[in-house]
Amino acid sequence: MPEDQQVKVLFLFSDTGGGHRSAAEAIIQALDKEYGASVEAHMVDVFKEYAPPPLDRMPDLYPDMVRYPQLWGLGYKLSDGPQAAFLDRAFWPYVRRATKRLVKEQVADCIVSVHPLFNAAFIRATGKERPPFLTVVTDLVTTHSFWYHPKVDLCIVATDQAAERALENGISREKIQVIGLPVAQQFCEPLGDPVALREELGWPNDRPVVLLVGGGEGMGPLEETARQISDLDLKMSLAVITGRNTNLKEKLESRNWPQPTFIYGFERRMPTMMRAASLLVTKAGPGTITEALNAGLPMVLYSHLPGQETGNIDYVVEAGVGLWAPGPRRTAEAVHWWLTNDDALDKAGRACQEIANPQAAEDIAHRIMEFARGGIEGRIA
């Protein structure tokens, strides 16, 4: 291709959970770092910008939907497996017009999907005459069949278990690559000096620091979990991230804590906090788990979303990087175990680094450019 030919990459995502947007942004960050002005990347929220009603409201409805995890898990189970292909076909007449408009308006040299629900529709709408179509699966282990379509040009997954799921769903082995889950470059930096990092954050250096997070919306039993951990008969400190849950933040700030405790809202210093902390307490979200692995930070998982997060529990436990301890009391007991077993905590930190893939976003960026440039050359020829 000509050296001055700019590559255009389109990312299909939606804000149904934070992982889709953050994965796309991490890859775009890597593309910009590696290729600069030679690539133009554009993100489209397929639900908000193109889906017909009421699907266009999915990003707004998602937080309420996952507040009923058992119902969510049932829907996940009923739609997974062979029935996914049937649902895709049934879905097509309803989204056909919107998807064809998307294809017509969003011209690109390479399409990258980081969301499972529009893959089949997009491929059907483009037919044979389309640019390379890549999927980047943003779940770790328990990956839904909607992610996989046999006609994709490349399917990028984070784990061997996800690769097996791709094979089960009809994608040929040569189209599957295990690279890792892309996260922002800030979560992929060298670990640094934890003493200096704690001084930067204003955290004490004479005791371990437990970092308790509940996602961007501050979901889960954070208040009771924080209380149970703080009541432990240990010399420790606690940092609690409440996300956008301002009511919870104010409530926690009004408490008297028996341990040095720091309460934060939505935080942009999470990479620094993870590298400075001794232990992470979190729900089993794939992005947070991946970020913790990159930081060499052992973890306690206190909850999960049935379906896409179920397999993350065994993944963390079997790798020796964390414990599964649902409920505030059991979570506190797991924290106590970690903080009174220094050798185990150190070993888990090393295990995190052994399975981490901090270069994932850069590797994915390289694959995208290979396909995009190949598509351009094919059209020129």
C-alpha positions as CSV (number, residue, x, y, z in Angstrom):
1,M,0.0,0.0,0.0
2,P,1.2,3.6,-0.5
3,E,3.2,5.0,2.4
4,D,0.9,8.0,2.7
5,Q,-2.3,5.9,2.7
6,Q,-4.1,6.4,6.0
7,V,-5.7,3.3,7.5
8,K,-9.3,3.8,8.8
9,V,-10.4,1.4,11.6
10,L,-13.9,1.2,12.9
11,F,-14.6,-0.1,16.4
12,L,-18.1,-1.5,17.1
13,F,-18.9,-1.3,20.8
14,S,-21.7,-0.3,23.3
15,D,-21.7,0.9,26.9
16,T,-23.4,-2.2,28.2
17,G,-20.9,-2.7,30.9
18,G,-17.6,-0.8,31.0
19,G,-15.4,-3.5,29.5
20,H,-16.4,-2.9,25.8
21,R,-15.5,0.8,25.7
22,S,-12.4,0.4,27.8
23,A,-11.1,-2.4,25.5
24,A,-11.7,-0.4,22.4
25,E,-10.0,2.7,23.9
26,A,-7.0,0.6,25.0
27,I,-6.5,-0.7,21.5
28,I,-6.9,2.8,20.0
29,Q,-4.3,4.1,22.5
30,A,-1.9,1.4,21.3
31,L,-2.7,2.2,17.6
32,D,-1.9,5.8,18.2
33,K,1.3,5.0,20.1
34,E,2.6,2.6,17.4
35,Y,1.3,4.2,14.2
36,G,0.4,7.8,15.0
37,A,-1.3,9.7,12.1
38,S,-1.1,6.8,9.7
39,V,-4.2,5.3,11.4
40,E,-7.6,6.9,12.0
41,A,-9.7,5.1,14.5
42,H,-13.4,5.7,15.1
43,M,-15.8,4.2,17.7
44,V,-19.5,3.6,17.2
45,D,-21.9,2.7,19.9
46,V,-24.0,0.4,17.8
47,F,-27.0,0.4,20.2
48,K,-27.2,4.1,20.8
49,E,-26.4,5.3,17.3
50,Y,-28.0,2.7,15.1
51,A,-30.2,0.1,16.8
52,P,-34.0,0.5,16.5
53,P,-36.1,1.1,19.6
54,P,-36.1,-0.2,22.2
55,L,-32.6,-1.6,21.6
56,D,-31.2,1.9,21.4
57,R,-31.9,2.2,25.2
58,M,-29.8,-0.9,26.1
59,P,-26.8,1.1,27.4
60,D,-29.1,3.0,29.8
61,L,-31.0,-0.1,30.9
62,Y,-28.0,-2.3,31.4
63,P,-27.2,-1.1,35.0
64,D,-30.7,-2.0,36.1
65,M,-30.7,-5.3,34.3
66,V,-27.6,-6.6,36.1
67,R,-29.1,-5.7,39.5
68,Y,-31.0,-9.0,39.2
69,P,-28.0,-11.4,38.7
70,Q,-30.0,-14.6,38.9
71,L,-32.4,-13.5,36.2
72,W,-29.5,-12.2,34.1
73,G,-27.8,-15.6,34.5
74,L,-30.9,-17.4,33.4
75,G,-31.2,-15.3,30.2
76,Y,-27.5,-15.9,29.5
77,K,-27.9,-19.6,29.8
78,L,-31.0,-19.8,27.7
79,S,-29.5,-17.8,24.8
80,D,-26.1,-19.5,24.8
81,G,-25.1,-22.5,22.7
82,P,-26.7,-23.7,19.5
83,Q,-29.8,-21.5,20.1
84,A,-27.6,-18.4,19.6
85,A,-27.5,-19.0,15.8
86,F,-31.3,-19.2,15.8
87,L,-31.6,-16.0,17.8
88,D,-29.2,-14.3,15.4
89,R,-31.4,-15.2,12.4
90,A,-34.6,-14.2,14.3
91,F,-32.9,-10.9,15.2
92,W,-31.9,-10.0,11.6
93,P,-35.2,-8.7,10.2
94,Y,-35.6,-6.4,13.1
95,V,-32.1,-4.8,12.8
96,R,-31.6,-5.3,9.0
97,R,-32.3,-1.7,8.0
98,A,-30.3,-0.2,10.8
99,T,-27.3,-2.5,10.2
100,K,-27.2,-1.7,6.5
101,R,-27.3,2.0,7.3
102,L,-24.4,1.4,9.6
103,V,-22.4,-0.4,6.9
104,K,-23.2,2.4,4.4
105,E,-22.3,5.3,6.7
106,Q,-19.3,3.9,8.5
107,V,-16.7,3.2,5.8
108,A,-13.4,1.7,7.0
109,D,-10.5,-0.4,6.0
110,C,-10.9,-2.7,9.0
111,I,-13.8,-3.4,11.3
112,V,-13.1,-4.4,14.9
113,S,-16.0,-5.6,17.1
114,V,-15.6,-5.6,20.9
115,H,-19.3,-6.4,21.5
116,P,-21.0,-9.7,20.8
117,L,-24.5,-8.7,19.8
118,F,-24.1,-7.2,16.3
119,N,-21.4,-9.4,14.9
120,A,-23.7,-11.8,13.0
121,A,-25.9,-8.9,11.7
122,F,-22.9,-6.8,10.5
123,I,-21.4,-9.8,8.6
124,R,-24.8,-10.6,7.0
125,A,-25.3,-6.9,6.0
126,T,-21.9,-6.6,4.4
127,G,-21.9,-9.9,2.5
128,K,-18.7,-11.0,0.6
129,E,-17.6,-7.5,-0.4
130,R,-16.4,-6.1,3.0
131,P,-13.2,-5.1,4.7
132,P,-11.5,-7.4,7.2
133,F,-13.8,-8.1,10.2
134,L,-12.1,-8.9,13.6
135,T,-13.6,-9.6,16.9
136,V,-11.9,-8.9,20.2
137,V,-13.6,-11.0,22.9
138,T,-13.7,-8.9,26.1
139,D,-14.7,-11.8,28.4
140,L,-12.1,-14.0,29.9
141,V,-13.4,-17.6,30.2
142,T,-17.2,-18.0,30.1
143,T,-17.7,-16.5,26.7
144,H,-21.2,-16.4,25.1
145,S,-21.8,-17.9,21.7
146,F,-22.9,-14.5,20.3
147,W,-19.2,-13.6,20.3
148,Y,-18.4,-16.1,17.6
149,H,-19.1,-16.1,13.9
150,P,-17.4,-18.5,11.5
151,K,-17.0,-15.8,8.8
152,V,-14.9,-13.5,10.9
153,D,-11.3,-13.0,9.6
154,L,-9.8,-13.1,13.1
155,C,-11.1,-13.9,16.5
156,I,-8.8,-12.6,19.4
157,V,-9.4,-14.1,22.8
158,A,-7.8,-13.7,26.2
159,T,-7.5,-17.3,27.4
160,D,-7.1,-20.8,26.1
161,Q,-10.6,-21.5,27.5
162,A,-12.1,-18.8,25.3
163,A,-10.2,-20.2,22.3
164,E,-11.9,-23.6,23.0
165,R,-15.3,-21.9,23.0
166,A,-14.5,-20.3,19.7
167,L,-13.7,-23.8,18.2
168,E,-16.9,-25.1,19.7
169,N,-18.9,-22.4,18.0
170,G,-17.5,-23.1,14.5
171,I,-14.5,-20.7,14.1
172,S,-11.6,-22.5,12.4
173,R,-8.4,-22.8,14.5
174,E,-6.3,-20.7,12.1
175,K,-8.7,-17.7,12.7
176,I,-8.2,-17.8,16.5
177,Q,-5.4,-16.1,18.4
178,V,-4.9,-16.1,22.2
179,I,-3.4,-12.7,22.9
180,G,-4.9,-11.4,26.2
181,L,-7.4,-8.8,27.2
182,P,-6.5,-5.2,26.2
183,V,-6.3,-2.7,29.0
184,A,-5.1,0.9,29.0
185,Q,-1.4,1.5,28.9
186,Q,-1.4,3.0,32.4
187,F,-2.2,-0.5,33.7
188,C,0.7,-2.0,31.8
189,E,3.6,0.1,33.2
190,P,6.4,-1.4,35.3
191,L,5.4,-2.0,38.9
192,G,7.6,0.8,40.3
193,D,8.4,1.4,44.0
194,P,5.4,0.7,46.2
195,V,6.9,2.9,49.0
196,A,7.1,5.9,46.7
197,L,3.6,5.2,45.2
198,R,2.1,5.1,48.7
199,E,3.7,8.4,49.6
200,E,2.3,9.9,46.4
201,L,-1.2,8.7,47.4
202,G,-0.8,9.6,51.1
203,W,-1.2,6.0,52.2
204,P,0.8,4.6,55.2
205,N,3.9,2.5,54.5
206,D,4.0,0.7,57.9
207,R,1.1,-1.7,57.1
208,P,-0.5,-3.5,54.2
209,V,-3.2,-1.7,52.2
210,V,-6.4,-3.4,51.1
211,L,-8.0,-1.9,48.0
212,L,-11.8,-2.5,47.9
213,V,-13.5,-1.7,44.6
214,G,-17.1,-2.1,43.3
215,G,-16.8,-1.0,39.7
216,G,-17.7,2.3,38.1
217,E,-21.1,2.3,39.7
218,G,-20.0,1.3,43.2
219,M,-22.1,-1.9,43.0
220,G,-22.2,-4.8,45.4
221,P,-22.2,-4.9,49.2
222,L,-19.4,-2.5,49.6
223,E,-20.5,-0.9,52.8
224,E,-20.8,-4.1,54.8
225,T,-17.7,-5.6,53.2
226,A,-15.7,-2.5,54.1
227,R,-17.0,-2.7,57.7
228,Q,-16.1,-6.3,58.1
229,I,-12.6,-5.8,56.7
230,S,-11.9,-2.8,58.8
231,D,-13.1,-4.7,62.0
232,L,-10.3,-7.3,61.5
233,D,-7.8,-7.5,64.3
234,L,-4.9,-6.7,62.1
235,K,-2.6,-3.8,61.5
236,M,-3.7,-2.7,58.1
237,S,-5.2,0.1,56.0
238,L,-8.2,0.2,53.7
239,A,-8.9,2.2,50.6
240,V,-12.5,2.0,49.2
241,I,-13.5,3.0,45.7
242,T,-17.2,3.9,45.5
243,G,-17.2,4.9,41.8
244,R,-20.1,7.1,40.8
245,N,-22.1,6.1,43.9
246,T,-22.0,9.5,45.6
247,N,-24.5,8.5,48.3
248,L,-22.4,5.5,49.3
249,K,-19.3,7.7,49.4
250,E,-20.9,10.2,51.7
251,K,-22.2,7.5,53.9
252,L,-18.8,5.8,54.3
253,E,-17.1,9.2,54.9
254,S,-19.4,9.8,57.8
255,R,-18.4,6.6,59.6
256,N,-15.7,6.3,62.3
257,W,-13.3,3.6,61.1
258,P,-11.1,1.5,63.4
259,Q,-8.4,1.3,60.8
260,P,-6.8,4.1,58.6
261,T,-9.4,4.2,55.9
262,F,-9.5,6.2,52.6
263,I,-12.7,6.8,50.7
264,Y,-12.7,7.7,47.1
265,G,-15.4,8.3,44.4
266,F,-14.7,7.7,40.7
267,E,-10.9,7.4,40.4
268,R,-8.5,8.0,37.6
269,R,-5.5,6.9,39.7
270,M,-6.4,3.2,39.7
271,P,-3.2,2.1,38.0
272,T,-1.2,3.8,40.8
273,M,-3.4,2.4,43.5
274,M,-3.2,-1.1,42.2
275,R,0.6,-1.0,42.1
276,A,0.7,0.5,45.6
277,A,-1.8,-1.8,47.3
278,S,-1.1,-5.2,49.0
279,L,-4.4,-6.9,48.1
280,L,-7.4,-6.2,45.9
281,V,-11.0,-7.0,46.9
282,T,-13.3,-6.9,43.9
283,K,-16.1,-8.5,41.9
284,A,-15.0,-10.9,39.2
285,G,-15.0,-8.5,36.3
286,P,-12.6,-9.3,33.5
287,G,-11.1,-5.9,33.1
288,T,-10.3,-5.4,36.8
289,I,-8.9,-8.9,37.1
290,T,-6.6,-8.2,34.1
291,E,-5.5,-4.9,35.5
292,A,-4.7,-6.6,38.8
293,L,-2.6,-9.3,37.1
294,N,-0.6,-6.6,35.3
295,A,0.0,-4.9,38.7
296,G,1.1,-8.2,40.3
297,L,-1.7,-7.7,42.8
298,P,-3.4,-10.8,44.5
299,M,-7.1,-10.6,44.9
300,V,-10.2,-11.7,46.7
301,L,-13.4,-12.0,44.6
302,Y,-16.5,-11.3,46.5
303,S,-19.2,-11.5,43.8
304,H,-19.7,-12.2,40.1
305,L,-22.3,-11.7,37.4
306,P,-23.7,-15.2,36.5
307,G,-22.8,-16.0,32.9
308,Q,-19.9,-14.1,31.5
309,E,-18.1,-13.8,34.9
310,T,-18.7,-17.3,36.2
311,G,-15.6,-18.8,34.7
312,N,-13.4,-16.0,36.0
313,I,-13.6,-17.4,39.5
314,D,-11.9,-20.7,38.7
315,Y,-9.5,-18.9,36.4
316,V,-8.3,-16.8,39.3
317,V,-8.3,-19.5,42.0
318,E,-6.6,-22.2,39.8
319,A,-3.9,-19.8,38.8
320,G,-3.1,-19.2,42.5
321,V,-3.7,-15.4,42.2
322,G,-6.8,-15.0,44.3
323,L,-9.5,-16.5,46.5
324,W,-13.3,-16.8,45.9
325,A,-15.1,-15.5,49.1
326,P,-18.7,-14.4,48.4
327,G,-20.4,-12.3,51.1
328,P,-18.9,-9.7,53.5
329,R,-18.0,-12.1,56.3
330,R,-16.2,-14.6,54.1
331,T,-14.5,-11.8,52.2
332,A,-13.1,-10.5,55.5
333,E,-11.9,-14.0,56.4
334,A,-10.1,-14.3,53.1
335,V,-8.5,-10.9,53.6
336,H,-7.3,-12.0,57.0
337,W,-5.8,-15.2,55.5
338,W,-3.9,-13.3,52.9
339,L,-2.5,-10.7,55.3
340,T,-1.4,-13.3,57.8
341,N,0.4,-15.4,55.2
342,D,3.1,-13.3,53.7
343,D,4.7,-16.1,51.8
344,A,1.5,-17.0,50.1
345,L,0.8,-13.3,49.2
346,D,4.3,-12.9,47.7
347,K,3.9,-16.2,45.7
348,A,0.5,-15.0,44.4
349,G,2.0,-11.7,43.3
350,R,4.6,-13.5,41.3
351,A,1.9,-15.8,39.8
352,C,0.0,-12.7,38.7
353,Q,3.0,-11.5,36.7
354,E,3.5,-15.0,35.2
355,I,0.0,-15.1,33.6
356,A,-0.3,-11.3,32.8
357,N,-0.3,-10.1,29.2
358,P,0.5,-6.4,29.5
359,Q,1.4,-6.2,25.8
360,A,-2.0,-7.4,24.7
361,A,-3.3,-4.1,23.4
362,E,-0.1,-3.5,21.4
363,D,-0.2,-7.0,19.9
364,I,-3.8,-6.6,18.9
365,A,-3.0,-3.2,17.3
366,H,-0.4,-5.0,15.2
367,R,-2.9,-7.6,14.0
368,I,-5.4,-5.0,13.1
369,M,-2.9,-3.1,11.0
370,E,-1.8,-6.2,9.2
371,F,-5.4,-7.0,8.2
372,A,-6.3,-3.4,7.4
373,R,-3.2,-2.9,5.1
374,G,-3.9,-6.2,3.5
375,G,-7.4,-5.2,2.7
376,I,-6.3,-2.0,1.2
377,E,-3.7,-3.7,-1.0
378,G,-6.3,-6.2,-2.1
379,R,-8.6,-3.5,-3.3
380,I,-5.8,-1.6,-5.0
381,A,-4.6,-4.7,-6.8
